[in-house]
Amino acid sequence: MQYESEVTQFLTQLKNERPHLEGEQLKGRSLLWDKQLNLKLQEDFKEAKVPQKPYVYQNK
């Protein structure tokens, strides 16, 4: 038998007890990470960026 750390044992047990967990993880990942970027919109964001003043709390 190969060595398994306590963390690996815990994750294996958790996945066995909750088989739907991995599907929920993928669904959550798709909400934030698996997105197609609109390159034109990203370029517009870069062009619209206003440079920050050296001391942001000073009025003028």
VENHUJO-V925615 format. One record per residue. N is the residue number from 1. RES is the residue in one small letter. SS is DSSP state (hx for helix, st for strand, lp for the rest). PHI is phi as a letter, one per 40 degrees, with the letter a starting at -180 (* if undefined). Layout:
BEGIN
n:N res:RES ss:SS phi:PHI
n:N res:RES ss:SS phi:PHI
END
This chain:
BEGIN
n:1 res:m ss:lp phi:*
n:2 res:q ss:lp phi:c
n:3 res:y ss:lp phi:c
n:4 res:e ss:lp phi:b
n:5 res:s ss:lp phi:c
n:6 res:e ss:hx phi:c
n:7 res:v ss:hx phi:c
n:8 res:t ss:hx phi:c
n:9 res:q ss:hx phi:c
n:10 res:f ss:hx phi:c
n:11 res:l ss:hx phi:c
n:12 res:t ss:hx phi:c
n:13 res:q ss:hx phi:c
n:14 res:l ss:hx phi:c
n:15 res:k ss:hx phi:c
n:16 res:n ss:hx phi:c
n:17 res:e ss:hx phi:c
n:18 res:r ss:lp phi:b
n:19 res:p ss:lp phi:c
n:20 res:h ss:lp phi:c
n:21 res:l ss:hx phi:c
n:22 res:e ss:hx phi:c
n:23 res:g ss:hx phi:c
n:24 res:e ss:hx phi:c
n:25 res:q ss:hx phi:c
n:26 res:l ss:hx phi:c
n:27 res:k ss:hx phi:c
n:28 res:g ss:hx phi:c
n:29 res:r ss:hx phi:c
n:30 res:s ss:hx phi:c
n:31 res:l ss:hx phi:c
n:32 res:l ss:hx phi:b
n:33 res:w ss:lp phi:b
n:34 res:d ss:lp phi:c
n:35 res:k ss:lp phi:b
n:36 res:q ss:lp phi:c
n:37 res:l ss:lp phi:c
n:38 res:n ss:lp phi:c
n:39 res:l ss:hx phi:c
n:40 res:k ss:hx phi:c
n:41 res:l ss:hx phi:c
n:42 res:q ss:hx phi:c
n:43 res:e ss:hx phi:c
n:44 res:d ss:hx phi:c
n:45 res:f ss:hx phi:c
n:46 res:k ss:hx phi:c
n:47 res:e ss:hx phi:c
n:48 res:a ss:hx phi:c
n:49 res:k ss:lp phi:c
n:50 res:v ss:lp phi:c
n:51 res:p ss:lp phi:c
n:52 res:q ss:lp phi:c
n:53 res:k ss:lp phi:c
n:54 res:p ss:lp phi:d
n:55 res:y ss:lp phi:b
n:56 res:v ss:lp phi:c
n:57 res:y ss:lp phi:c
n:58 res:q ss:lp phi:c
n:59 res:n ss:lp phi:c
n:60 res:k ss:lp phi:a
END
